[in-house]
């Protein structure tokens, strides 16, 4: 029996907007990432979505939602969003922007409001697992929520790992 996870800013955000979600706690592994959580929870890593905090050439932060078994082509992403360049933020900067610790970053309830970009093929999935706001905790949701409530824009920037 999975233990109940106490509320996080992400679950408070989802509840406030009456979004239904399922809870999936797991044993967190440092640097294990989405591939580890998918394996221990028995999910396809393609449906476990990473929340990545990146920044453009002016250090303006943005959120990228990507399949757990894909990498982001920062060149393709920059071109699609009209930026000169995009790069991952350092963990300290990412933590400051999101209000979460890297490894526990959720796209919901972030400290700063940032533009959100979602890999287009994620929207074709019936449900996804995404971080629920702490390490070792995923929530299952309909990916359409990311577009409807976060204003996520679909992009094509996935690279095979």
C-alpha positions in Angstrom: 0.0 0.0 0.0 1.5 3.3 -1.1 1.8 5.8 1.7 -0.1 9.1 1.2 2.2 11.9 0.3 1.6 15.2 2.1 0.5 18.2 0.0 3.0 20.0 -2.2 2.5 23.4 -4.0 1.8 21.2 -7.1 -1.0 19.2 -5.6 -2.5 22.3 -4.0 -2.4 23.9 -7.4 -4.1 20.9 -9.0 -6.8 20.7 -6.3 -7.5 24.4 -6.5 -8.3 23.9 -10.2 -10.3 20.7 -9.6 -7.9 18.6 -11.7 -8.1 14.9 -11.0 -4.8 13.1 -10.6 -3.4 9.8 -9.3 -0.5 9.6 -6.9 2.6 7.5 -7.5 5.2 7.7 -4.8 8.5 5.8 -5.4 12.0 5.4 -3.9 13.9 8.4 -5.2 17.3 7.7 -6.7 19.8 10.6 -7.0 20.3 11.2 -10.8 17.9 8.3 -11.5 15.6 10.6 -13.4 12.5 9.6 -15.3 14.0 6.3 -16.4 14.4 5.1 -12.8 10.9 6.2 -11.8 9.3 4.6 -14.9 11.2 1.3 -14.1 10.2 1.1 -10.4 6.6 2.2 -11.0 6.3 -0.2 -14.1 5.4 2.6 -16.6 6.7 3.2 -20.1 9.4 6.0 -19.8 7.8 7.6 -22.9 4.7 8.4 -20.7 6.8 9.6 -17.8 7.4 13.3 -18.5 10.4 15.3 -17.2 10.0 18.9 -16.1 13.1 20.8 -17.3 13.8 24.4 -16.3 15.8 26.0 -19.1 16.7 29.6 -20.0 17.1 31.6 -23.2 20.0 33.8 -24.2 18.7 36.6 -21.9 18.5 34.2 -18.9 14.7 34.3 -19.1 13.5 31.0 -17.6 11.1 28.5 -19.4 9.7 25.1 -18.6 10.1 22.2 -21.1 8.0 19.0 -20.7 9.7 16.1 -22.4 9.3 12.3 -22.6 11.4 10.5 -19.9 13.4 8.7 -22.6 14.0 11.6 -24.9 16.4 14.6 -24.8 15.6 18.2 -25.8 17.2 19.5 -28.9 17.9 23.0 -27.6 18.7 24.2 -31.1 15.2 23.1 -32.4 13.5 24.5 -29.4 15.2 27.9 -29.7 14.2 28.1 -33.3 10.6 27.2 -32.6 10.2 29.7 -29.8 12.0 32.5 -31.5 15.0 32.5 -29.1 18.7 32.8 -30.2 19.6 30.0 -27.8 18.2 27.8 -25.1 20.2 26.0 -22.4 19.4 24.1 -19.2 19.6 26.3 -16.0 22.1 25.3 -13.3 20.4 23.3 -10.5 20.6 26.4 -8.2 19.0 28.7 -10.7 16.4 26.1 -11.6 15.5 25.7 -7.9 15.2 29.5 -7.5 12.9 29.9 -10.5 10.6 26.9 -9.8 10.6 26.8 -6.0 11.3 23.1 -6.2 14.5 21.0 -5.8 15.8 19.6 -9.1 14.6 16.0 -9.2 11.3 17.1 -7.7 10.4 19.9 -10.1 6.7 20.0 -11.1 5.3 22.3 -13.8 2.4 23.1 -11.5 2.6 25.6 -8.7 6.0 27.0 -9.6 7.3 30.0 -7.7 7.6 32.1 -10.9 5.2 32.0 -13.8 7.2 30.8 -16.8 6.3 30.0 -20.4 5.7 26.2 -20.7 6.6 24.2 -23.8 5.5 20.6 -24.2 6.8 18.0 -26.7 3.9 17.7 -29.2 3.8 13.8 -29.1 3.1 14.0 -25.3 -0.3 15.4 -26.1 -1.2 12.3 -28.0 -0.9 10.2 -24.8 -4.1 9.4 -22.8 -2.3 10.0 -19.5 1.1 11.0 -18.3 3.1 10.8 -15.1 4.7 14.1 -14.2 6.5 15.2 -11.0 4.1 16.1 -8.2 6.4 18.6 -6.5 8.9 16.5 -4.5 11.5 13.9 -5.2 10.1 10.4 -5.4 6.5 11.5 -6.2 4.8 11.5 -9.5 1.1 12.4 -10.4 -0.8 10.9 -13.2 -2.8 13.4 -15.2 -4.4 14.0 -18.6 -1.7 15.8 -20.7 -4.3 18.2 -22.0 -4.3 19.8 -18.5 -0.8 21.2 -19.4 -2.3 23.1 -22.3 -5.6 24.1 -20.7 -4.2 25.3 -17.4 -0.5 26.1 -18.0 -0.9 27.4 -21.5 1.7 25.0 -22.6 2.7 25.4 -26.3 3.4 22.3 -28.4 6.9 22.1 -29.8 8.9 19.4 -31.7 12.3 19.2 -30.1 12.7 15.6 -29.0 15.9 13.6 -29.6 16.3 9.9 -28.9 18.5 9.3 -25.8 
